[in-house]
Amino acid sequence: MNELENKIVDILKTIYDPEIPVDVYELGLIYEVKIDADNNVTIEMTLTSPNCPVAESMPKEVEDKVKSHPDVKYAKVNIVFDPPWDKSMMSEEAQLELGFL
């Protein structure tokens, strides 16, 4: 990971799913962070379910917070459901926090 990608991951770790006390990165909702040569950021993320109550607000929060970093020129979040999210995508830390380990 380059320095900007590390900073973006740090930002993502400040965004929590309101129903689960774990951030979106450790929850495994972030599938990919792409940064082009102009520091435009594209994030592929999913939700815990297609009917997630924060389906509109959480991607916007991710976009807004990443965009707010001074080195980021533009940020866009794409919601994907393939592959579908399941608890095995969570980090070990998240699984411990939620009592799955």
N, C-alpha and C positions, 0 to 999 in steps of 0.2 A: 504494500500500500504506500502511496505517496503521502506527503505531508497534508495536502488538502483533503484527501480521502480520509485520513485519520481524524481530521477536524470535523468532517461531516459525520463520521461514525460517532464521535463524541456528542454532536448535536442530536443525532438520532437516539442516543441513550438517555436524552432528557425528555423524551416523548413517551408517555405511558398509555397503555390501553386502559380506559377508565374502569373496565370490569375485572382486570387482572393486574395485580401490583408488580408488573414487570414491564420494562421498556420495550418498544417495538423492535429494536435490534436484537436483544437477547431472546425475545419471544420468537424470533425467526421469521418475522413478517417482511423483512427487507431481503429481497432476493438478489438485487444487484445495484451497485452504485457506479454509474459511468460518468467520467469527466473528460470532456474533449479539450483540445489545445487552447480554447478560449475560456476555459473554466465554466462552461455550461454543464450543468449537472442533470442527469436523468436517473431517476430512481425507479426500479421495478419493485413493487411491494404487493403484498396480498393482505387480506383480512382474515380473521379467524373463521368467519363464515360469510357467504354472500349477503346474508341478512343482518350483518353486523350493524348495530344502532349508530355507530360512528362512521359509517361508510362514506359520508360526505365530508364530515369535519376532520377526521384524522388525516386523510391524504392532504388536505389543505394546510393543516397544521405542519405536517412534514415539509411541504413545499415552502411555506412561509418562513419557517425557522431556518431551513437550509439557505434560502434566498437571502436571509438577513446577514449571513456571513460576508464580510467585506471582500473576500477573494472570489466569491461566487458571482458570476455575471448573470446567470439565469438558472432557474431550477424548475423541473417538471417531474411530477409523479405519475407513473402509469400503474394502474391497478390491474393485476392479473390474478387469475384463479387456477392457473395451470403451471406447476403442479398445485393441487389443493393443499392448503396448510393442514398439518397435524402436529400433535405435541412432540413428535420426534424431531421436529425442526428447531425446537428450543435449544438454547445453549445448556450446558450442564448446570451452570449457575442458575438459570431460570427454572430448570427442572427441580433443583434442590430447593429453591425459594417456594415453589408451589407444591412440594412434597411428593414429586414423582420419582425421586431417587431415594 
